[in-house]
Amino acid sequence: MSFEFKMPEEELAKLRLPEQTRRVGFGSRRLYVGGLLGVLAVAVLVRSFVFDTGYDSALVADLGVVRAPTGGVVGDLSANVGDRVARGQALGVFTVPVGLSAAVRAGSENVDQLTATLASIDARYATLKASEAQIRSEAATFRQQKSAQLSAVGDAASAYIAATDARVAYARVQLKRIRSLADKGFVTTATLDKAVQDMRDATASRAAAVAQRRAAAIETSAAGKGLLLSSGYSDVQYSTQRLSDMTLALVQLQGQRDAIAAQLASARQPAATANRRMTMPLAATVSGRVWSRLAAAGETVKEGDPIYALADCSSFFAYFLVGRSTYSELTIGRPVTFASLAGGQRWKGSIVNLGTTDSGALRLTSQVPTPRDDSYLVGARIDLPPADQQSCPVGVAGRVVL
């Protein structure tokens, strides 16, 4: 037995699956994925094109070397490879044998000599501090006097502007009156031209007075900040560079004093044994990152032997090889761009070295390419912003774009 069930066409249409809708959605998805892949392909091509226009290189940095101050034994070393260090930071200690016979030969037991040396250093230090205070005082006095002088110039310029304003107003009224008379035929053309010229002269005088007042205001602001904007400012014995040199000299002198004071304290102590040792600190010569340890604790070294090599993270370079035709077009100071291959960063710089023949003479964190007969070695200083200097990206591969 069989049954047959009939339904209207409208009801059957409601029961059919929406196949066409699913097809359209699937096609849109494929179109979206294809477009995304196309964009990625274009990005890869553009990136390749940008990098292909440069010269292969890698970031290198100056090397600061911490050396043995004298013959002795390396003590405990606290800094490891890769550590960030600041200039003057203690990296370890260095021990010097000061047994009785060795001390006599080295002169470290000569208390009178050490005392005289310490007194001389103290006198030099006091002189430098007095000079530093005098420089700062003279600079402050000059800034005040210069600011007052320039303020007076600005006041004079303001008064002159007021006078020229009156002159301009008068010239404008006269010009208007003479033009009215000229239209009626009561004055000649020469009289009208003279009135026009007077108006122009008055306007020019006012513009010059305004410019003079503006220049005086700029000079006044600069003098208050200690900037050098005029030749007269150099008459005072003060500059940022001189103060910087003075500070460096004071730091070095303080270091010498500490060393002499330590030797003097050791010399004044009674000899408990015949083989006493004096401990001296090993300080970082630059701010950066420990690049390598060239000696181990307990190792005996001679004076001047390297103990640490430090990468100076404030001074980066990129060395690259160029052909003869490109080299002939380069000049010192030409801007360049270093493009990192890994992170995509782009840092500006300038050429500082052309045609270096002995690449081994450069004291850098890594070796640079050796020029062939048909190529030249070019060096560029790369300027990194402070944020990137903190990461100290020594060894980052990239390309130099001219």
ABEGO torsion letter per residue (X at the ends): XBBBBBBBAAAAAAABBBAAAAAAAAAAAAAAAAAAAAAAAAAAAAAAAAAAABBBBBBBBBBBBBBBABBEBBBBBABBBGBBBBBGBBAEBBBBBABAAAAAAAGAABAAAAAAAAAAAAAAAAAAAAAAAAAAAAAAAAAAAAAAAAAAAAAAAAAAAAAAAAAAAAAAAAAAAAAAAAAAGABBAAAAAAAAAAAAAAAAAAAAAAAAAAAAAAAAAAAAAGBBABAAAAABBBBAAAAAAAAAAAAAAAAAAAAAAAAAAAAABBBABABBBBBBBBBBABBEBBABBABBBGBBBBBGBBABBBBBAABBBBBBBBBAAAAAABBBGBBBBBBBAAAGBBBBBBBABBGBABAAABBBABBBBBBBAABBBBBBBBBBBAAAAAAGBBGBBBBBBX
